[in-house]
């Protein structure tokens, strides 16, 4: 159970990092589009 808890914690950290990267990428794309318009 301890091992599983550690893996779940690690997975949630990875998901959080991915969400942060996606938000940053989305902001960059929005900035590019706003410059084009």
mmCIF entry with sequence, helices, sheets and N, C-alpha, C, O atoms, coordinates in Angstrom:
data_MODEL
# 
_entry.id   MODEL 
# 
_entity.id                         1 
_entity.type                       polymer 
_entity.pdbx_number_of_molecules   1 
# 
_entity_poly.entity_id                      1 
_entity_poly.type                           'polypeptide(L)' 
_entity_poly.nstd_linkage                   no 
_entity_poly.nstd_monomer                   no 
_entity_poly.pdbx_seq_one_letter_code       
;(UNK)(UNK)(UNK)(UNK)(UNK)(UNK)(UNK)(UNK)(UNK)(UNK)(UNK)(UNK)(UNK)(UNK)(UNK)(UNK)
(UNK)(UNK)(UNK)(UNK)(UNK)(UNK)(UNK)(UNK)(UNK)(UNK)(UNK)(UNK)(UNK)(UNK)(UNK)(UNK)
(UNK)(UNK)(UNK)(UNK)(UNK)
;
_entity_poly.pdbx_seq_one_letter_code_can   XXXXXXXXXXXXXXXXXXXXXXXXXXXXXXXXXXXXX 
_entity_poly.pdbx_strand_id                 A 
# 
loop_
_entity_poly_seq.entity_id 
_entity_poly_seq.num 
_entity_poly_seq.mon_id 
_entity_poly_seq.hetero 
1 1  UNK n 
1 2  UNK n 
1 3  UNK n 
1 4  UNK n 
1 5  UNK n 
1 6  UNK n 
1 7  UNK n 
1 8  UNK n 
1 9  UNK n 
1 10 UNK n 
1 11 UNK n 
1 12 UNK n 
1 13 UNK n 
1 14 UNK n 
1 15 UNK n 
1 16 UNK n 
1 17 UNK n 
1 18 UNK n 
1 19 UNK n 
1 20 UNK n 
1 21 UNK n 
1 22 UNK n 
1 23 UNK n 
1 24 UNK n 
1 25 UNK n 
1 26 UNK n 
1 27 UNK n 
1 28 UNK n 
1 29 UNK n 
1 30 UNK n 
1 31 UNK n 
1 32 UNK n 
1 33 UNK n 
1 34 UNK n 
1 35 UNK n 
1 36 UNK n 
1 37 UNK n 
# 
_struct_asym.id          A 
_struct_asym.entity_id   1 
# 
_struct_conf.conf_type_id            HELX_P 
_struct_conf.id                      HELX_P1 
_struct_conf.pdbx_PDB_helix_id       AA1 
_struct_conf.beg_label_comp_id       UNK 
_struct_conf.beg_label_asym_id       A 
_struct_conf.beg_label_seq_id        2 
_struct_conf.pdbx_beg_PDB_ins_code   ? 
_struct_conf.end_label_comp_id       UNK 
_struct_conf.end_label_asym_id       A 
_struct_conf.end_label_seq_id        36 
_struct_conf.pdbx_end_PDB_ins_code   ? 
_struct_conf.beg_auth_comp_id        UNK 
_struct_conf.beg_auth_asym_id        A 
_struct_conf.beg_auth_seq_id         2 
_struct_conf.end_auth_comp_id        UNK 
_struct_conf.end_auth_asym_id        A 
_struct_conf.end_auth_seq_id         36 
_struct_conf.pdbx_PDB_helix_class    1 
_struct_conf.details                 ? 
_struct_conf.pdbx_PDB_helix_length   35 
# 
_struct_conf_type.id          HELX_P 
_struct_conf_type.criteria    ? 
_struct_conf_type.reference   ? 
# 
loop_
_atom_site.group_PDB 
_atom_site.id 
_atom_site.type_symbol 
_atom_site.label_atom_id 
_atom_site.label_alt_id 
_atom_site.label_comp_id 
_atom_site.label_asym_id 
_atom_site.label_entity_id 
_atom_site.label_seq_id 
_atom_site.pdbx_PDB_ins_code 
_atom_site.Cartn_x 
_atom_site.Cartn_y 
_atom_site.Cartn_z 
_atom_site.occupancy 
_atom_site.B_iso_or_equiv 
_atom_site.pdbx_formal_charge 
_atom_site.auth_seq_id 
_atom_site.auth_comp_id 
_atom_site.auth_asym_id 
_atom_site.auth_atom_id 
_atom_site.pdbx_PDB_model_num 
ATOM 1   N N  . UNK A 1 1  ? 0.842  -1.199 0.000   1.00 0.00 ? 1  UNK A N  1 
ATOM 2   C CA . UNK A 1 1  ? 0.000  0.000  0.000   1.00 0.00 ? 1  UNK A CA 1 
ATOM 3   C C  . UNK A 1 1  ? 0.875  1.245  0.000   1.00 0.00 ? 1  UNK A C  1 
ATOM 4   O O  . UNK A 1 1  ? 0.557  2.225  -0.674  1.00 0.00 ? 1  UNK A O  1 
ATOM 5   N N  . UNK A 1 2  ? 1.972  1.217  0.749   1.00 0.00 ? 2  UNK A N  1 
ATOM 6   C CA . UNK A 1 2  ? 2.873  2.372  0.772   1.00 0.00 ? 2  UNK A CA 1 
ATOM 7   C C  . UNK A 1 2  ? 3.427  2.663  -0.617  1.00 0.00 ? 2  UNK A C  1 
ATOM 8   O O  . UNK A 1 2  ? 3.528  3.817  -1.033  1.00 0.00 ? 2  UNK A O  1 
ATOM 9   N N  . UNK A 1 3  ? 3.787  1.585  -1.332  1.00 0.00 ? 3  UNK A N  1 
ATOM 10  C CA . UNK A 1 3  ? 4.328  1.752  -2.684  1.00 0.00 ? 3  UNK A CA 1 
ATOM 11  C C  . UNK A 1 3  ? 3.276  2.372  -3.600  1.00 0.00 ? 3  UNK A C  1 
ATOM 12  O O  . UNK A 1 3  ? 3.579  3.263  -4.393  1.00 0.00 ? 3  UNK A O  1 
ATOM 13  N N  . UNK A 1 4  ? 2.046  1.895  -3.486  1.00 0.00 ? 4  UNK A N  1 
ATOM 14  C CA . UNK A 1 4  ? 0.957  2.422  -4.309  1.00 0.00 ? 4  UNK A CA 1 
ATOM 15  C C  . UNK A 1 4  ? 0.734  3.901  -4.012  1.00 0.00 ? 4  UNK A C  1 
ATOM 16  O O  . UNK A 1 4  ? 0.552  4.698  -4.932  1.00 0.00 ? 4  UNK A O  1 
ATOM 17  N N  . UNK A 1 5  ? 0.747  4.268  -2.738  1.00 0.00 ? 5  UNK A N  1 
ATOM 18  C CA . UNK A 1 5  ? 0.546  5.667  -2.359  1.00 0.00 ? 5  UNK A CA 1 
ATOM 19  C C  . UNK A 1 5  ? 1.643  6.538  -2.966  1.00 0.00 ? 5  UNK A C  1 
ATOM 20  O O  . UNK A 1 5  ? 1.371  7.642  -3.439  1.00 0.00 ? 5  UNK A O  1 
ATOM 21  N N  . UNK A 1 6  ? 2.866  6.050  -2.953  1.00 0.00 ? 6  UNK A N  1 
ATOM 22  C CA . UNK A 1 6  ? 3.970  6.794  -3.540  1.00 0.00 ? 6  UNK A CA 1 
ATOM 23  C C  . UNK A 1 6  ? 3.796  6.966  -5.036  1.00 0.00 ? 6  UNK A C  1 
ATOM 24  O O  . UNK A 1 6  ? 4.077  8.033  -5.582  1.00 0.00 ? 6  UNK A O  1 
ATOM 25  N N  . UNK A 1 7  ? 3.331  5.913  -5.701  1.00 0.00 ? 7  UNK A N  1 
ATOM 26  C CA . UNK A 1 7  ? 3.125  5.987  -7.153  1.00 0.00 ? 7  UNK A CA 1 
ATOM 27  C C  . UNK A 1 7  ? 1.990  6.941  -7.501  1.00 0.00 ? 7  UNK A C  1 
ATOM 28  O O  . UNK A 1 7  ? 2.074  7.683  -8.480  1.00 0.00 ? 7  UNK A O  1 
ATOM 29  N N  . UNK A 1 8  ? 0.930  6.922  -6.701  1.00 0.00 ? 8  UNK A N  1 
ATOM 30  C CA . UNK A 1 8  ? -0.192 7.833  -6.941  1.00 0.00 ? 8  UNK A CA 1 
ATOM 31  C C  . UNK A 1 8  ? 0.264  9.277  -6.749  1.00 0.00 ? 8  UNK A C  1 
ATOM 32  O O  . UNK A 1 8  ? -0.109 10.160 -7.521  1.00 0.00 ? 8  UNK A O  1 
ATOM 33  N N  . UNK A 1 9  ? 1.071  9.512  -5.717  1.00 0.00 ? 9  UNK A N  1 
ATOM 34  C CA . UNK A 1 9  ? 1.581  10.864 -5.468  1.00 0.00 ? 9  UNK A CA 1 
ATOM 35  C C  . UNK A 1 9  ? 2.438  11.323 -6.641  1.00 0.00 ? 9  UNK A C  1 
ATOM 36  O O  . UNK A 1 9  ? 2.309  12.454 -7.110  1.00 0.00 ? 9  UNK A O  1 
ATOM 37  N N  . UNK A 1 10 ? 3.304  10.448 -7.107  1.00 0.00 ? 10 UNK A N  1 
ATOM 38  C CA . UNK A 1 10 ? 4.180  10.769 -8.245  1.00 0.00 ? 10 UNK A CA 1 
ATOM 39  C C  . UNK A 1 10 ? 3.338  11.071 -9.485  1.00 0.00 ? 10 UNK A C  1 
ATOM 40  O O  . UNK A 1 10 ? 3.620  12.025 -10.209 1.00 0.00 ? 10 UNK A O  1 
ATOM 41  N N  . UNK A 1 11 ? 2.320  10.272 -9.726  1.00 0.00 ? 11 UNK A N  1 
ATOM 42  C CA . UNK A 1 11 ? 1.462  10.478 -10.891 1.00 0.00 ? 11 UNK A CA 1 
ATOM 43  C C  . UNK A 1 11 ? 0.756  11.827 -10.807 1.00 0.00 ? 11 UNK A C  1 
ATOM 44  O O  . UNK A 1 11 ? 0.653  12.536 -11.808 1.00 0.00 ? 11 UNK A O  1 
ATOM 45  N N  . UNK A 1 12 ? 0.272  12.183 -9.630  1.00 0.00 ? 12 UNK A N  1 
ATOM 46  C CA . UNK A 1 12 ? -0.432 13.461 -9.495  1.00 0.00 ? 12 UNK A CA 1 
ATOM 47  C C  . UNK A 1 12 ? 0.528  14.627 -9.714  1.00 0.00 ? 12 UNK A C  1 
ATOM 48  O O  . UNK A 1 12 ? 0.134  15.658 -10.257 1.00 0.00 ? 12 UNK A O  1 
ATOM 49  N N  . UNK A 1 13 ? 1.789  14.472 -9.295  1.00 0.00 ? 13 UNK A N  1 
ATOM 50  C CA . UNK A 1 13 ? 2.781  15.527 -9.534  1.00 0.00 ? 13 UNK A CA 1 
ATOM 51  C C  . UNK A 1 13 ? 3.046  15.677 -11.029 1.00 0.00 ? 13 UNK A C  1 
ATOM 52  O O  . UNK A 1 13 ? 3.148  16.796 -11.531 1.00 0.00 ? 13 UNK A O  1 
ATOM 53  N N  . UNK A 1 14 ? 3.157  14.561 -11.739 1.00 0.00 ? 14 UNK A N  1 
ATOM 54  C CA . UNK A 1 14 ? 3.386  14.611 -13.186 1.00 0.00 ? 14 UNK A CA 1 
ATOM 55  C C  . UNK A 1 14 ? 2.209  15.256 -13.900 1.00 0.00 ? 14 UNK A C  1 
ATOM 56  O O  . UNK A 1 14 ? 2.395  16.056 -14.817 1.00 0.00 ? 14 UNK A O  1 
ATOM 57  N N  . UNK A 1 15 ? 0.992  14.907 -13.476 1.00 0.00 ? 15 UNK A N  1 
ATOM 58  C CA . UNK A 1 15 ? -0.202 15.496 -14.093 1.00 0.00 ? 15 UNK A CA 1 
ATOM 59  C C  . UNK A 1 15 ? -0.206 17.005 -13.872 1.00 0.00 ? 15 UNK A C  1 
ATOM 60  O O  . UNK A 1 15 ? -0.522 17.773 -14.781 1.00 0.00 ? 15 UNK A O  1 
ATOM 61  N N  . UNK A 1 16 ? 0.147  17.424 -12.658 1.00 0.00 ? 16 UNK A N  1 
ATOM 62  C CA . UNK A 1 16 ? 0.176  18.856 -12.356 1.00 0.00 ? 16 UNK A CA 1 
ATOM 63  C C  . UNK A 1 16 ? 1.198  19.574 -13.243 1.00 0.00 ? 16 UNK A C  1 
ATOM 64  O O  . UNK A 1 16 ? 0.928  20.667 -13.741 1.00 0.00 ? 16 UNK A O  1 
ATOM 65  N N  . UNK A 1 17 ? 2.371  18.961 -13.439 1.00 0.00 ? 17 UNK A N  1 
ATOM 66  C CA . UNK A 1 17 ? 3.397  19.561 -14.295 1.00 0.00 ? 17 UNK A CA 1 
ATOM 67  C C  . UNK A 1 17 ? 2.906  19.674 -15.731 1.00 0.00 ? 17 UNK A C  1 
ATOM 68  O O  . UNK A 1 17 ? 3.127  20.691 -16.388 1.00 0.00 ? 17 UNK A O  1 
ATOM 69  N N  . UNK A 1 18 ? 2.242  18.634 -16.218 1.00 0.00 ? 18 UNK A N  1 
ATOM 70  C CA . UNK A 1 18 ? 1.722  18.651 -17.586 1.00 0.00 ? 18 UNK A CA 1 
ATOM 71  C C  . UNK A 1 18 ? 0.673  19.738 -17.751 1.00 0.00 ? 18 UNK A C  1 
ATOM 72  O O  . UNK A 1 18 ? 0.667  20.445 -18.759 1.00 0.00 ? 18 UNK A O  1 
ATOM 73  N N  . UNK A 1 19 ? -0.212 19.880 -16.776 1.00 0.00 ? 19 UNK A N  1 
ATOM 74  C CA . UNK A 1 19 ? -1.246 20.912 -16.853 1.00 0.00 ? 19 UNK A CA 1 
ATOM 75  C C  . UNK A 1 19 ? -0.609 22.294 -16.886 1.00 0.00 ? 19 UNK A C  1 
ATOM 76  O O  . UNK A 1 19 ? -1.070 23.176 -17.610 1.00 0.00 ? 19 UNK A O  1 
ATOM 77  N N  . UNK A 1 20 ? 0.448  22.487 -16.105 1.00 0.00 ? 20 UNK A N  1 
ATOM 78  C CA . UNK A 1 20 ? 1.139  23.778 -16.076 1.00 0.00 ? 20 UNK A CA 1 
ATOM 79  C C  . UNK A 1 20 ? 1.759  24.068 -17.441 1.00 0.00 ? 20 UNK A C  1 
ATOM 80  O O  . UNK A 1 20 ? 1.658  25.187 -17.942 1.00 0.00 ? 20 UNK A O  1 
ATOM 81  N N  . UNK A 1 21 ? 2.399  23.068 -18.042 1.00 0.00 ? 21 UNK A N  1 
ATOM 82  C CA . UNK A 1 21 ? 3.006  23.248 -19.364 1.00 0.00 ? 21 UNK A CA 1 
ATOM 83  C C  . UNK A 1 21 ? 1.947  23.549 -20.409 1.00 0.00 ? 21 UNK A C  1 
ATOM 84  O O  . UNK A 1 21 ? 2.154  24.394 -21.280 1.00 0.00 ? 21 UNK A O  1 
ATOM 85  N N  . UNK A 1 22 ? 0.806  22.861 -20.329 1.00 0.00 ? 22 UNK A N  1 
ATOM 86  C CA . UNK A 1 22 ? -0.273 23.096 -21.291 1.00 0.00 ? 22 UNK A CA 1 
ATOM 87  C C  . UNK A 1 22 ? -0.803 24.515 -21.167 1.00 0.00 ? 22 UNK A C  1 
ATOM 88  O O  . UNK A 1 22 ? -1.066 25.171 -22.175 1.00 0.00 ? 22 UNK A O  1 
ATOM 89  N N  . UNK A 1 23 ? -0.962 24.993 -19.930 1.00 0.00 ? 23 UNK A N  1 
ATOM 90  C CA . UNK A 1 23 ? -1.445 26.364 -19.731 1.00 0.00 ? 23 UNK A CA 1 
ATOM 91  C C  . UNK A 1 23 ? -0.463 27.372 -20.308 1.00 0.00 ? 23 UNK A C  1 
ATOM 92  O O  . UNK A 1 23 ? -0.866 28.329 -20.968 1.00 0.00 ? 23 UNK A O  1 
ATOM 93  N N  . UNK A 1 24 ? 0.823  27.157 -20.061 1.00 0.00 ? 24 UNK A N  1 
ATOM 94  C CA . UNK A 1 24 ? 1.849  28.060 -20.581 1.00 0.00 ? 24 UNK A CA 1 
ATOM 95  C C  . UNK A 1 24 ? 1.830  28.059 -22.104 1.00 0.00 ? 24 UNK A C  1 
ATOM 96  O O  . UNK A 1 24 ? 1.894  29.119 -22.726 1.00 0.00 ? 24 UNK A O  1 
ATOM 97  N N  . UNK A 1 25 ? 1.742  26.885 -22.704 1.00 0.00 ? 25 UNK A N  1 
ATOM 98  C CA . UNK A 1 25 ? 1.695  26.771 -24.159 1.00 0.00 ? 25 UNK A CA 1 
ATOM 99  C C  . UNK A 1 25 ? 0.460  27.459 -24.711 1.00 0.00 ? 25 UNK A C  1 
ATOM 100 O O  . UNK A 1 25 ? 0.535  28.150 -25.727 1.00 0.00 ? 25 UNK A O  1 
ATOM 101 N N  . UNK A 1 26 ? -0.673 27.276 -24.052 1.00 0.00 ? 26 UNK A N  1 
ATOM 102 C CA . UNK A 1 26 ? -1.919 27.899 -24.499 1.00 0.00 ? 26 UNK A CA 1 
ATOM 103 C C  . UNK A 1 26 ? -1.798 29.422 -24.462 1.00 0.00 ? 26 UNK A C  1 
ATOM 104 O O  . UNK A 1 26 ? -2.262 30.108 -25.372 1.00 0.00 ? 26 UNK A O  1 
ATOM 105 N N  . UNK A 1 27 ? -1.175 29.943 -23.410 1.00 0.00 ? 27 UNK A N  1 
ATOM 106 C CA . UNK A 1 27 ? -0.989 31.391 -23.313 1.00 0.00 ? 27 UNK A CA 1 
ATOM 107 C C  . UNK A 1 27 ? -0.098 31.893 -24.444 1.00 0.00 ? 27 UNK A C  1 
ATOM 108 O O  . UNK A 1 27 ? -0.377 32.936 -25.036 1.00 0.00 ? 27 UNK A O  1 
ATOM 109 N N  . UNK A 1 28 ? 0.967  31.162 -24.748 1.00 0.00 ? 28 UNK A N  1 
ATOM 110 C CA . UNK A 1 28 ? 1.871  31.568 -25.828 1.00 0.00 ? 28 UNK A CA 1 
ATOM 111 C C  . UNK A 1 28 ? 1.144  31.569 -27.166 1.00 0.00 ? 28 UNK A C  1 
ATOM 112 O O  . UNK A 1 28 ? 1.310  32.488 -27.967 1.00 0.00 ? 28 UNK A O  1 
ATOM 113 N N  . UNK A 1 29 ? 0.337  30.538 -27.407 1.00 0.00 ? 29 UNK A N  1 
ATOM 114 C CA . UNK A 1 29 ? -0.420 30.461 -28.662 1.00 0.00 ? 29 UNK A CA 1 
ATOM 115 C C  . UNK A 1 29 ? -1.408 31.618 -28.753 1.00 0.00 ? 29 UNK A C  1 
ATOM 116 O O  . UNK A 1 29 ? -1.538 32.246 -29.804 1.00 0.00 ? 29 UNK A O  1 
ATOM 117 N N  . UNK A 1 30 ? -2.103 31.901 -27.658 1.00 0.00 ? 30 UNK A N  1 
ATOM 118 C CA . UNK A 1 30 ? -3.051 33.021 -27.651 1.00 0.00 ? 30 UNK A CA 1 
ATOM 119 C C  . UNK A 1 30 ? -2.344 34.338 -27.934 1.00 0.00 ? 30 UNK A C  1 
ATOM 120 O O  . UNK A 1 30 ? -2.879 35.185 -28.649 1.00 0.00 ? 30 UNK A O  1 
ATOM 121 N N  . UNK A 1 31 ? -1.146 34.521 -27.381 1.00 0.00 ? 31 UNK A N  1 
ATOM 122 C CA . UNK A 1 31 ? -0.385 35.747 -27.631 1.00 0.00 ? 31 UNK A CA 1 
ATOM 123 C C  . UNK A 1 31 ? -0.016 35.861 -29.105 1.00 0.00 ? 31 UNK A C  1 
ATOM 124 O O  . UNK A 1 31 ? -0.101 36.943 -29.687 1.00 0.00 ? 31 UNK A O  1 
ATOM 125 N N  . UNK A 1 32 ? 0.391  34.756 -29.705 1.00 0.00 ? 32 UNK A N  1 
ATOM 126 C CA . UNK A 1 32 ? 0.753  34.769 -31.125 1.00 0.00 ? 32 UNK A CA 1 
ATOM 127 C C  . UNK A 1 32 ? -0.458 35.139 -31.968 1.00 0.00 ? 32 UNK A C  1 
ATOM 128 O O  . UNK A 1 32 ? -0.356 35.975 -32.865 1.00 0.00 ? 32 UNK A O  1 
ATOM 129 N N  . UNK A 1 33 ? -1.612 34.520 -31.686 1.00 0.00 ? 33 UNK A N  1 
ATOM 130 C CA . UNK A 1 33 ? -2.821 34.820 -32.450 1.00 0.00 ? 33 UNK A CA 1 
ATOM 131 C C  . UNK A 1 33 ? -3.242 36.275 -32.278 1.00 0.00 ? 33 UNK A C  1 
ATOM 132 O O  . UNK A 1 33 ? -3.669 36.914 -33.240 1.00 0.00 ? 33 UNK A O  1 
ATOM 133 N N  . UNK A 1 34 ? -3.125 36.800 -31.066 1.00 0.00 ? 34 UNK A N  1 
ATOM 134 C CA . UNK A 1 34 ? -3.542 38.186 -30.838 1.00 0.00 ? 34 UNK A CA 1 
ATOM 135 C C  . UNK A 1 34 ? -2.621 39.150 -31.583 1.00 0.00 ? 34 UNK A C  1 
ATOM 136 O O  . UNK A 1 34 ? -3.052 40.231 -31.984 1.00 0.00 ? 34 UNK A O  1 
ATOM 137 N N  . UNK A 1 35 ? -1.362 38.768 -31.769 1.00 0.00 ? 35 UNK A N  1 
ATOM 138 C CA . UNK A 1 35 ? -0.445 39.614 -32.534 1.00 0.00 ? 35 UNK A CA 1 
ATOM 139 C C  . UNK A 1 35 ? -0.783 39.568 -34.021 1.00 0.00 ? 35 UNK A C  1 
ATOM 140 O O  . UNK A 1 35 ? -0.587 40.555 -34.731 1.00 0.00 ? 35 UNK A O  1 
ATOM 141 N N  . UNK A 1 36 ? -1.286 38.440 -34.495 1.00 0.00 ? 36 UNK A N  1 
ATOM 142 C CA . UNK A 1 36 ? -1.609 38.294 -35.916 1.00 0.00 ? 36 UNK A CA 1 
ATOM 143 C C  . UNK A 1 36 ? -2.863 39.078 -36.293 1.00 0.00 ? 36 UNK A C  1 
ATOM 144 O O  . UNK A 1 36 ? -2.985 39.571 -37.414 1.00 0.00 ? 36 UNK A O  1 
ATOM 145 N N  . UNK A 1 37 ? -3.789 39.185 -35.348 1.00 0.00 ? 37 UNK A N  1 
ATOM 146 C CA . UNK A 1 37 ? -5.073 39.832 -35.657 1.00 0.00 ? 37 UNK A CA 1 
ATOM 147 C C  . UNK A 1 37 ? -4.912 41.346 -35.639 1.00 0.00 ? 37 UNK A C  1 
ATOM 148 O O  . UNK A 1 37 ? -5.877 42.072 -35.875 1.00 0.00 ? 37 UNK A O  1 
# 
